[in-house]
Amino acid sequence: MSETWTVKDQNTCKFFVAYVEDQAEQGIDRVYKIQKADRTWRQNNTLHLLFRHMAKGLNDAGFEIPHPFKPDLEIPYSEESVKELLYKPIITMYFKVDRSTELDTEQLSESMTILVDAVNRNTGVYIPIPTGEPV
């Protein structure tokens, strides 16, 4: 079982500390991982939903990826290929990071806008950043 605590104020800090103390008193071994809350769960899911929509949009418009060994064989875009081939170079160039988890919330939003604009400018395919959709 995995648990997640978001400590964003003194009140939640106190509850978390009490939880940790309670676990220790009961002799329950736990591993705690400290992670900076740079982006929200919703932003992360929106990013991956954008990748899926973009892959579908590019495929529907006839864009595919040339196979590295056989250029006449083309591979359809996928969520993963949009992330690796289109998005990661953007965050590396603009923000000097290799992983989107290293971006703060503002940088993540900006990086999605840059991706949408770049794909639209270079292919004519416009895929808006998803809003209000189930993620």
C-alpha positions as CSV (number, residue, x, y, z in Angstrom):
1,M,0.0,0.0,0.0
2,S,1.3,3.4,-0.9
3,E,0.3,6.6,0.9
4,T,1.0,10.2,-0.1
5,W,1.0,13.2,2.2
6,T,1.1,16.8,1.0
7,V,2.5,19.1,3.7
8,K,1.7,22.7,2.7
9,D,1.1,24.4,6.0
10,Q,1.7,24.0,9.8
11,N,-1.5,22.1,10.3
12,T,-0.8,19.3,7.8
13,C,2.8,19.3,9.1
14,K,1.6,18.5,12.6
15,F,-0.7,15.7,11.3
16,F,2.2,14.2,9.3
17,V,4.6,14.3,12.2
18,A,2.0,12.7,14.5
19,Y,1.5,10.0,11.9
20,V,5.2,9.3,11.7
21,E,5.5,9.2,15.5
22,D,2.5,6.8,15.7
23,Q,4.0,4.5,13.1
24,A,7.3,4.4,15.0
25,E,5.6,3.8,18.4
26,Q,3.8,0.8,16.8
27,G,7.1,-0.6,15.5
28,I,6.0,-0.3,11.9
29,D,8.9,0.2,9.5
30,R,8.3,2.8,6.9
31,V,10.4,4.4,4.2
32,Y,9.7,8.1,3.8
33,K,10.6,9.9,0.6
34,I,10.8,13.7,0.5
35,Q,9.7,15.1,-2.7
36,K,9.3,18.8,-3.6
37,A,5.7,19.5,-4.7
38,D,6.7,21.3,-7.9
39,R,3.7,20.4,-9.9
40,T,0.2,19.1,-9.2
41,W,-1.1,15.6,-9.9
42,R,-3.6,17.3,-12.3
43,Q,-0.9,19.1,-14.2
44,N,1.0,15.8,-14.7
45,N,-2.1,14.1,-16.0
46,T,-2.9,17.1,-18.2
47,L,0.6,16.8,-19.7
48,H,0.2,13.2,-20.5
49,L,-3.4,13.7,-21.9
50,L,-1.8,16.4,-24.2
51,F,0.7,13.9,-25.4
52,R,-2.0,11.4,-26.2
53,H,-4.2,14.0,-28.0
54,M,-1.1,15.3,-29.9
55,A,-0.1,11.7,-31.0
56,K,-3.7,11.2,-32.3
57,G,-3.8,14.6,-34.0
58,L,-0.4,14.1,-35.7
59,N,-1.4,10.5,-36.9
60,D,-4.8,11.7,-38.1
61,A,-3.0,14.5,-40.2
62,G,-0.7,11.9,-41.8
63,F,2.5,12.6,-39.8
64,E,4.5,9.6,-38.8
65,I,8.0,8.9,-37.5
66,P,10.5,7.4,-40.0
67,H,11.9,4.1,-38.8
68,P,15.7,4.6,-38.0
69,F,16.7,1.5,-40.0
70,K,14.2,1.6,-42.8
71,P,13.2,5.1,-43.6
72,D,10.3,4.1,-45.9
73,L,8.7,2.3,-43.0
74,E,6.9,4.9,-40.8
75,I,5.8,4.5,-37.2
76,P,2.7,6.2,-35.9
77,Y,3.1,8.7,-33.0
78,S,2.3,7.5,-29.5
79,E,2.1,9.2,-26.1
80,E,5.7,8.1,-25.4
81,S,7.1,9.2,-28.8
82,V,5.5,12.7,-28.4
83,K,7.1,12.9,-25.0
84,E,10.5,11.7,-26.0
85,L,10.9,13.2,-29.5
86,L,9.0,16.5,-29.2
87,Y,8.6,17.5,-25.6
88,K,11.9,16.5,-23.9
89,P,14.0,18.6,-26.4
90,I,11.9,21.6,-25.5
91,I,12.4,21.2,-21.7
92,T,16.1,20.6,-22.2
93,M,16.6,23.6,-24.4
94,Y,14.4,26.1,-22.5
95,F,14.7,25.0,-18.9
96,K,18.0,23.0,-18.9
97,V,16.4,19.9,-17.3
98,D,16.0,16.3,-18.6
99,R,12.8,15.4,-16.8
100,S,9.5,17.2,-16.5
101,T,9.4,16.4,-12.8
102,E,12.2,19.0,-12.4
103,L,9.9,21.8,-13.7
104,D,7.9,24.0,-11.4
105,T,4.2,24.6,-12.1
106,E,4.8,27.7,-14.1
107,Q,7.6,26.1,-16.2
108,L,5.4,23.1,-16.8
109,S,2.5,25.2,-18.1
110,E,5.0,27.2,-20.3
111,S,6.5,24.1,-21.7
112,M,3.1,22.7,-22.7
113,T,2.4,26.0,-24.5
114,I,5.7,25.9,-26.3
115,L,5.0,22.3,-27.4
116,V,1.5,23.2,-28.7
117,D,2.9,26.2,-30.6
118,A,5.9,24.4,-32.1
119,V,3.7,21.5,-33.4
120,N,1.2,23.9,-34.8
121,R,3.8,26.1,-36.5
122,N,5.7,23.1,-38.0
123,T,2.8,20.8,-39.0
124,G,-0.3,22.9,-39.0
125,V,-1.8,20.5,-36.4
126,Y,-3.3,22.4,-33.5
127,I,-4.0,20.4,-30.3
128,P,-5.0,22.7,-27.4
129,I,-3.9,22.0,-23.9
130,P,-6.7,19.9,-22.3
131,T,-8.9,21.7,-19.8
132,G,-11.8,20.4,-17.8
133,E,-11.5,16.9,-19.3
134,P,-11.3,13.7,-17.3
135,V,-7.6,12.8,-17.0
